Amino acid sequence: MKRILIAGAALAAFAVSPAIAEPPAAPKCLHSINIKNTTVPNDRTILFQMNNGTVWRNDLRNSCPDLKFYGFIYVATPPDDICGDVQSIRVIHTGAVCLLGPFSLESMPAEHH
């Protein structure tokens, strides 16, 4: 009986390990009030830097001509969200309309790693 208790205690010690923080699930929508700025690295990608340091990536459904050069505007959907897979953006000056894809995590603030 004593051996079983010792073996059980040893297994319990190995089973308890520090929790590894998992990245947050990608949101369907971002609250526009929490968006610090955006970056457009190419005509198909928009990076949304949040006030808390998290960066969400959105890969547009299709290439959006001149997006990187001119930038974009959007109208937030109630209650002031920008939503992946349903929201469209408009390229400034050309008027091209492009559809956002889903959001994915680009990076998190250092304290969350």
MOHUKA-V861572 format. One record per pair of residues at least 12 apart in sequence whose ideal C-beta (glycine too) atoms are under 6 Angstrom apart, sorted by the first residue. I is the first residue (numbers start at 0). J is the second residue. Records with the same first field share a line. If there is no record, write none. Layout:
I=J / J
This chain:
22=104
25=102 / 103
26=102
27=82
28=80 / 82
29=47 / 81
30=80
31=75 / 79 / 81
33=49 / 50
34=47
35=48 / 50
36=48
39=66 / 67
41=67
42=62 / 63 / 66 / 67
43=59 / 62
44=58
45=57
46=105
52=108
53=107
54=105 / 106
55=102
56=103 / 105
57=83 / 99 / 100 / 102
58=100
59=97 / 100
60=98 / 100
63=97
64=95
65=90 / 93
66=90
69=90 / 91 / 92
70=91
71=88 / 90
72=89
73=88
83=99 / 101 / 102
84=101
86=99
